[in-house]
């Protein structure tokens, strides 16, 4: 199961990086949620619907996609961890490069929970203003 879970986690990540909400949705349980760790504006818990709406908004905010460079994928039991870097150009022309660890928990071959670890201060300063300018409230946890 670990190898299959790795493939689902990678499919989810690739869908997120190109703004493919439908592809991302195929990887999620109906009650899936994400926790963006930390104490910044982008931190917090988001339900499945908000996760998908956020990745859809990335089409406008990060038109280049995140162009992921994957460093490591580890799997054990119902968990998969991906360490990666995103190198993007934002809609305002600024570079956005961040480092990530995504920790996925699976249920029945789909992602039930995602804990995201990244520099939330950078995301707050670069991405949050672009989402706010679009009138999006998606960057804030529920």
N, CA and C of each residue as an Amber inpcrd file, in Angstrom:
protein
   426
   0.8180000  -1.2020000   0.0000000   0.0000000   0.0000000   0.0000000
   0.8610000   1.2650000   0.0000000   2.0280000   1.1910000   0.6120000
   2.8780000   2.3870000   0.6990000   3.2510000   2.9380000  -0.6700000
   3.5700000   2.0510000  -1.6220000   3.9450000   2.5100000  -2.9570000
   2.7610000   3.1620000  -3.6560000   1.5790000   2.5840000  -3.5190000
   0.3750000   3.1690000  -4.1080000   0.0840000   4.5320000  -3.4830000
   0.2480000   4.6410000  -2.1690000   0.0300000   5.9160000  -1.4870000
   1.0230000   6.9720000  -1.9660000   2.2700000   6.5690000  -2.2080000
   3.2670000   7.5090000  -2.7420000   2.7970000   8.0910000  -4.0720000
   2.2870000   7.2290000  -4.9290000   1.8420000   7.6760000  -6.2430000
   0.6740000   8.6470000  -6.1300000  -0.2490000   8.3990000  -5.2110000
  -1.3820000   9.3040000  -5.0030000  -0.8800000  10.6470000  -4.4630000
   0.0450000  10.6190000  -3.5100000   0.5930000  11.8570000  -2.9400000
   1.3010000  12.6780000  -4.0250000   2.0560000  12.0190000  -4.8820000
   2.7430000  12.7210000  -5.9720000   1.7490000  13.2800000  -6.9840000
   0.6940000  12.5400000  -7.2690000  -0.3460000  13.0380000  -8.1720000
  -0.9950000  14.2870000  -7.5800000  -1.2920000  14.2520000  -6.2750000
  -1.8760000  15.4000000  -5.5800000  -0.9510000  16.6120000  -5.6850000
   0.3240000  16.4160000  -5.3740000   1.2940000  17.5110000  -5.4040000
   1.3990000  18.1000000  -6.8110000   1.5090000  17.2490000  -7.8050000
   1.6200000  17.7450000  -9.1780000   0.3680000  18.4980000  -9.5900000
  -0.8080000  18.0080000  -9.1970000  -2.0620000  18.7110000  -9.5070000
  -2.0790000  20.0800000  -8.8270000  -1.6610000  20.1380000  -7.5620000
  -1.6210000  21.4070000  -6.8370000  -0.6910000  22.3950000  -7.5380000
   0.4560000  21.9050000  -7.9670000   1.4750000  22.7790000  -8.5460000
   1.0620000  23.3880000  -9.8770000   0.1050000  22.7810000 -10.5670000
  -0.3540000  23.3320000 -11.8500000  -1.7820000  23.8650000 -11.7690000
  -2.3500000  23.9280000 -10.5560000  -3.6900000  24.4860000 -10.3920000
  -4.8040000  23.5860000 -10.8880000  -4.6020000  22.2700000 -10.8170000
  -5.5850000  21.2910000 -11.3000000  -6.4380000  20.7940000 -10.1330000
  -7.5120000  21.5190000  -9.8420000  -8.3800000  21.1600000  -8.7130000
  -9.0530000  19.8070000  -8.9350000  -9.4620000  19.5070000 -10.1470000
 -10.1210000  18.2240000 -10.4170000  -9.1570000  17.0660000 -10.1570000
  -7.9330000  17.1860000 -10.6270000  -6.9290000  16.1500000 -10.3930000
  -6.6180000  15.9840000  -8.9180000  -6.5480000  17.1030000  -8.2220000
  -6.3040000  17.0600000  -6.7880000  -7.4770000  16.3920000  -6.0680000
  -8.6910000  16.7230000  -6.4810000  -9.8800000  16.1700000  -5.8470000
  -9.9560000  14.6580000  -5.9480000  -9.4530000  14.0890000  -7.0360000
  -9.4400000  12.6340000  -7.2080000  -8.6110000  11.9330000  -6.1360000
  -7.7140000  12.6510000  -5.5210000  -6.7940000  12.0750000  -4.5390000
  -7.3220000  12.1580000  -3.1050000  -8.4100000  12.8860000  -2.8910000
  -8.8840000  13.2070000  -1.5450000 -10.1190000  12.4120000  -1.1380000
 -10.1980000  12.0730000   0.1460000 -11.4290000  11.5330000   0.6910000
 -12.4500000  12.6620000   0.7500000 -13.7170000  12.3340000   0.9150000
 -14.7710000  13.3520000   0.9750000 -14.6330000  14.2500000   2.2040000
 -14.0240000  13.7270000   3.2750000 -13.8630000  14.5100000   4.5030000
 -12.4100000  14.9600000   4.7200000 -11.6570000  15.0430000   3.6340000
 -10.2460000  15.4380000   3.7280000 -10.1040000  16.8690000   4.2370000
  -8.9510000  17.1260000   4.8520000  -8.6240000  18.4730000   5.3100000
  -7.1220000  18.6390000   5.3370000  -6.7070000  19.8980000   5.3790000
  -5.2870000  20.2050000   5.4890000  -5.0680000  21.1350000   6.6750000
  -3.9060000  20.9850000   7.2840000  -3.4420000  21.8890000   8.3280000
  -2.1590000  22.5380000   7.8420000  -2.1810000  23.8580000   7.6750000
  -0.9580000  24.5790000   7.3910000  -0.4020000  24.9990000   8.7360000
   0.7290000  24.4370000   9.0790000   1.3010000  24.6270000  10.4070000
   1.8920000  26.0330000  10.5440000   1.9250000  26.5170000  11.7560000
   2.4960000  27.8170000  12.0370000   1.4520000  28.7780000  12.5630000
   1.8220000  30.0500000  12.6120000   0.9700000  31.0640000  13.2370000
   0.7530000  32.2700000  12.3290000   1.0250000  32.1200000  11.0510000
   0.8910000  33.2270000  10.1050000  -0.5310000  33.2850000   9.5570000
  -0.7820000  34.2520000   8.7070000  -2.1020000  34.4130000   8.1190000
  -2.5290000  33.2380000   7.2610000  -1.5640000  32.5850000   6.6090000
  -1.8980000  31.4350000   5.7720000  -2.0490000  30.1510000   6.5760000
  -1.7150000  30.1950000   7.8530000  -1.7880000  29.0090000   8.6970000
  -3.2310000  28.6910000   9.0510000  -3.4640000  27.4300000   9.3750000
  -4.7860000  27.0230000   9.8300000  -5.2840000  25.7830000   9.1340000
  -6.4960000  25.4290000   9.4580000  -7.1360000  24.2270000   8.9180000
  -8.1040000  24.6080000   7.7960000  -8.0870000  23.8020000   6.7320000
  -8.9880000  24.0070000   5.5970000  -9.6650000  22.6850000   5.2560000
 -10.9460000  22.7470000   4.9730000 -11.6640000  21.5430000   4.5670000
 -11.4180000  21.2640000   3.0820000 -11.9350000  20.1480000   2.6100000
 -11.7270000  19.6970000   1.2300000 -12.1470000  20.7650000   0.2200000
 -13.3060000  21.3320000   0.4160000 -13.8250000  22.3420000  -0.5130000
 -12.8910000  23.5440000  -0.6100000 -12.3880000  23.9930000   0.5230000
 -11.4770000  25.1410000   0.5400000 -10.1320000  24.7730000  -0.0810000
  -9.6770000  23.5480000   0.1580000  -8.4310000  23.0930000  -0.4690000
  -8.5360000  23.1850000  -1.9860000  -9.6420000  22.7030000  -2.5300000
  -9.8230000  22.6830000  -3.9840000  -9.9960000  24.0920000  -4.5440000
 -10.7080000  24.9340000  -3.8230000 -10.8830000  26.3200000  -4.2680000
  -9.5530000  27.0710000  -4.2450000  -8.7220000  26.7780000  -3.2620000
  -7.4160000  27.4280000  -3.1630000  -6.5280000  27.0400000  -4.3390000
  -6.4900000  25.7520000  -4.6610000  -5.6490000  25.3290000  -5.7840000
  -6.1770000  25.9130000  -7.0910000  -7.4850000  26.0820000  -7.2050000
  -8.0590000  26.7290000  -8.3850000  -7.5940000  28.1930000  -8.4730000
  -7.5350000  28.8810000  -7.3220000  -7.0850000  30.2780000  -7.2840000
  -5.6100000  30.3990000  -7.6680000  -4.8310000  29.3390000  -7.4310000
  -3.4180000  29.3710000  -7.7970000  -3.2240000  29.5720000  -9.2930000
  -4.2120000  29.2220000 -10.1220000  -4.0900000  29.4390000 -11.5640000
  -3.8260000  30.9030000 -11.8780000  -4.4530000  31.8060000 -11.1290000
  -4.2640000  33.2380000 -11.3540000  -3.0810000  33.7980000 -10.5810000
  -2.8780000  33.3310000  -9.3660000  -1.8440000  33.8810000  -8.4850000
  -0.4570000  33.3600000  -8.8500000  -0.3770000  32.1060000  -9.2730000
   0.8980000  31.4730000  -9.6160000   0.7690000  30.8830000 -11.0300000
   0.6510000  31.7420000 -12.0480000   0.3970000  31.2350000 -13.4030000
   1.5020000  30.3330000 -13.9560000   2.7120000  30.4550000 -13.4180000
   3.8250000  29.6120000 -13.8750000   3.7610000  28.2170000 -13.2690000
   2.8870000  28.0260000 -12.2720000   2.9150000  26.7950000 -11.4860000
   4.0780000  26.8560000 -10.5140000   4.0950000  25.9390000  -9.5750000
   5.1530000  25.9470000  -8.5550000   6.4470000  25.2850000  -9.0220000
   6.4310000  24.5930000 -10.1410000   7.6070000  23.9030000 -10.6880000
   8.3570000  23.1510000  -9.5750000   7.7600000  22.0790000  -9.0600000
   8.3380000  21.4030000  -7.9000000   9.6360000  20.6610000  -8.2160000
  10.5500000  20.7610000  -7.2900000  11.7650000  19.9500000  -7.3020000
  11.6600000  19.0420000  -6.0820000  11.4250000  17.7740000  -6.3290000
  11.1970000  16.8270000  -5.2410000  12.5370000  16.2830000  -4.7720000
  12.7620000  16.3760000  -3.4620000  14.0150000  15.9000000  -2.8800000
  13.8870000  14.5050000  -2.2810000  12.7150000  14.2250000  -1.6830000
  12.5760000  12.9470000  -0.9900000  11.0990000  12.6020000  -0.8620000
  10.7980000  11.3200000  -1.0390000   9.4620000  10.8020000  -0.7960000
   9.6270000   9.5660000   0.0800000   9.0140000   9.5930000   1.2550000
   9.0870000   8.4780000   2.1980000   7.6800000   8.0050000   2.5150000
   7.5290000   6.7010000   2.6730000   6.2190000   6.1570000   3.0060000
   6.3670000   5.0740000   4.0730000   5.4190000   5.0700000   4.9850000
   5.3540000   4.0330000   6.0110000   3.9020000   3.9010000   6.4500000
   3.3750000   2.7180000   6.3700000   1.9960000   2.4980000   6.7790000
   1.0470000   3.3770000   5.9820000   0.2320000   4.1590000   6.6940000
  -0.7430000   5.0250000   6.0280000  -0.2390000   6.4560000   5.8520000
   1.0810000   6.6600000   5.9510000   1.6600000   8.0050000   5.8490000
   2.6670000   8.1050000   4.7150000   2.6700000   9.2790000   4.0700000
   3.6640000   9.6070000   3.0400000   4.1790000  11.0050000   3.3360000
   5.4780000  11.1990000   3.2140000   6.1000000  12.5060000   3.4010000
   6.8230000  12.8660000   2.1090000   6.5810000  14.1000000   1.6420000
   7.2990000  14.6110000   0.4700000   8.0320000  15.8850000   0.8870000
   9.3420000  15.8950000   0.6660000  10.1620000  17.0950000   0.8660000
  10.4260000  17.6720000  -0.5230000  10.0850000  18.9560000  -0.7090000
  10.2130000  19.5350000  -2.0420000  10.4220000  21.0390000  -1.9670000
  10.8380000  21.6030000  -3.0930000  10.9630000  23.0510000  -3.2460000
  10.0990000  23.4830000  -4.4090000   9.4600000  24.6270000  -4.2430000
   8.6940000  25.2200000  -5.3270000   9.3960000  26.4710000  -5.8110000
   9.5140000  26.5960000  -7.1070000  10.1530000  27.7590000  -7.7250000
   9.1860000  28.3370000  -8.7390000   8.5360000  29.4130000  -8.3700000
   7.4610000  29.9640000  -9.1930000   7.7100000  31.4360000  -9.4830000
   6.9460000  31.9230000 -10.4470000   6.8620000  33.3530000 -10.7060000
   5.3990000  33.7260000 -10.4710000   5.1850000  34.6890000  -9.5940000
   3.8380000  35.0980000  -9.2370000   3.2270000  35.9920000 -10.3080000
   1.9380000  36.2100000 -10.2290000   1.2250000  37.0200000 -11.2250000
   1.7270000  38.4620000 -11.2790000   2.3610000  38.9330000 -10.1990000
   2.9160000  40.2880000 -10.1960000   4.3670000  40.3260000 -10.6980000
   4.8660000  39.1810000 -11.1740000   6.2150000  39.1080000 -11.7200000
   7.3020000  38.7620000 -10.7210000   6.9640000  38.6870000  -9.4350000
   7.9700000  38.3710000  -8.4070000   8.2480000  36.8780000  -8.3620000
   9.5050000  36.5460000  -8.0530000   9.8740000  35.1510000  -7.8290000
   9.3160000  34.7010000  -6.4910000   8.9230000  33.4450000  -6.4260000
   8.4510000  32.8460000  -5.1740000   9.0840000  31.4720000  -5.0480000
  10.0260000  31.3540000  -4.1440000  10.7360000  30.0960000  -3.9240000
  10.5910000  29.7420000  -2.4490000  10.0090000  28.5730000  -2.1790000
   9.7820000  28.1510000  -0.8040000  10.1390000  26.6760000  -0.7000000
  10.4050000  26.2400000   0.5080000  10.7420000  24.8480000   0.7900000
   9.5970000  24.2480000   1.5970000   9.2650000  22.9880000   1.2950000
   8.0810000  22.3670000   1.8680000   8.3540000  20.9600000   2.3730000
   7.6060000  20.5900000   3.3860000   7.4100000  19.1950000   3.7500000
   5.9080000  19.0080000   3.8640000   5.3860000  18.0720000   3.0870000
   3.9780000  17.7000000   3.1440000   3.9050000  16.3150000   3.7730000
   3.1040000  16.1850000   4.8120000   2.8990000  14.9050000   5.4820000
   1.4450000  14.4980000   5.2740000   1.2510000  13.4450000   4.4890000
  -0.0650000  12.9540000   4.1200000  -0.4490000  11.7650000   4.9970000
  -1.7050000  11.6980000   5.4000000  -2.2660000  10.5270000   6.0660000
  -3.3770000   9.9930000   5.1680000  -3.3450000   8.7020000   4.9130000
  -4.2670000   8.0660000   3.9730000  -5.3460000   7.2620000   4.6800000
  -6.4680000   7.1540000   3.9880000  -7.5660000   6.2970000   4.4160000
  -8.1640000   5.6790000   3.1540000  -8.0580000   4.3710000   3.0150000
  -8.6140000   3.6890000   1.8520000  -7.9850000   4.0910000   0.5410000
  -6.7080000   4.4160000   0.5370000  -6.0010000   4.7560000  -0.6900000
  -6.1400000   6.2050000  -1.1210000  -6.8200000   7.0200000  -0.3100000
  -6.9540000   8.4480000  -0.6180000  -6.4580000   9.2740000   0.5640000
  -6.1510000  10.5310000   0.2810000  -5.6160000  11.4330000   1.3060000
  -6.7520000  11.9210000   2.1990000  -6.5910000  11.6800000   3.4840000
  -7.5700000  12.1460000   4.4660000  -7.0860000  13.4290000   5.1350000
  -5.7800000  13.5060000   5.3980000  -5.2150000  14.6680000   6.0890000
  -3.8720000  15.0180000   5.4690000  -3.6310000  16.3100000   5.3610000
  -2.3390000  16.8190000   4.9050000  -1.8700000  17.8680000   5.8970000
  -0.6980000  17.6540000   6.4560000  -0.0380000  18.6710000   7.2840000
   1.0580000  19.2860000   6.4270000   0.9890000  20.6160000   6.2620000
   1.9360000  21.3470000   5.4230000   2.8970000  22.1360000   6.3020000
   4.1760000  21.9930000   6.0170000   5.2220000  22.7430000   6.7110000
   6.0040000  23.5190000   5.6590000   6.0300000  24.8460000   5.7830000
   6.7870000  25.7000000   4.8710000   6.9490000  27.0560000   5.5350000
   7.6970000  27.9480000   4.9100000   7.8920000  29.2810000   5.4730000
   6.6120000  30.0870000   5.2720000   5.8000000  30.1450000   6.3160000
   4.5240000  30.8510000   6.2350000   4.7200000  32.3640000   6.2020000
   5.8160000  32.8620000   6.7330000   6.0970000  34.3010000   6.6770000
   6.2770000  34.7260000   5.2190000   6.9960000  33.9150000   4.4520000
   7.1780000  34.2020000   3.0250000   5.8410000  34.1510000   2.2880000
   5.0480000  33.1340000   2.5700000   3.7350000  33.0190000   1.9250000
   2.8450000  34.2060000   2.2920000   2.8840000  34.6170000   3.5570000
   2.0980000  35.7780000   3.9890000   2.5070000  37.0460000   3.2340000
   3.8010000  37.2140000   3.0280000   4.2660000  38.4550000   2.4090000
   4.1100000  38.4620000   0.8910000   4.1320000  37.2950000   0.2600000
   4.1120000  37.2360000  -1.2050000   2.7730000  36.7850000  -1.7840000
   2.1860000  35.7340000  -1.2400000   0.9760000  35.1520000  -1.8320000
  -0.3000000  35.7330000  -1.2420000  -0.3200000  35.9310000   0.0590000
  -1.5370000  36.4250000   0.7110000  -2.0300000  37.7480000   0.1230000
  -1.1510000  38.7210000  -0.1620000  -1.6330000  39.9670000  -0.7660000
  -2.2690000  39.7610000  -2.1500000  -1.7510000  38.8250000  -2.9190000
  -2.3130000  38.5630000  -4.2420000  -3.6970000  37.9230000  -4.1300000
  -3.8540000  37.0240000  -3.1740000  -5.1710000  36.4320000  -2.9440000
  -6.1510000  37.4970000  -2.4580000  -5.6810000  38.3580000  -1.5570000
  -6.5510000  39.4200000  -1.0340000  -6.9590000  40.3810000  -2.1490000
  -6.0310000  40.6890000  -3.0440000  -6.3280000  41.5970000  -4.1490000
  -7.3940000  41.0140000  -5.0710000  -7.4500000  39.6960000  -5.1490000
  -8.4600000  39.0380000  -5.9620000  -9.7710000  38.8730000  -5.2050000
  -9.8040000  39.3330000  -3.9460000 -11.0080000  39.1870000  -3.1460000
 -11.1610000  37.7820000  -2.5930000 -10.0920000  37.0050000  -2.5860000
 -10.1570000  35.6340000  -2.1000000  -9.9670000  35.6130000  -0.5900000
 -10.7460000  34.8040000   0.0630000 -10.5880000  34.5790000   1.4960000
 -10.0050000  33.1810000   1.7230000  -9.4900000  32.5720000   0.6820000
  -9.0560000  31.1880000   0.7280000  -7.7630000  30.9940000   1.5060000
  -6.9710000  32.0300000   1.6470000  -5.6800000  31.8770000   2.2950000
  -5.8130000  31.7080000   3.8070000  -6.9710000  32.0170000   4.3530000
  -7.1640000  31.9220000   5.8030000  -7.8480000  30.6190000   6.1480000
  -7.3500000  29.9400000   7.1890000  -7.9640000  28.7050000   7.6470000
  -9.3610000  28.9170000   8.1810000 -10.1450000  27.8460000   8.1670000
 -11.5260000  27.9200000   8.6870000 -11.5290000  27.9270000  10.1940000
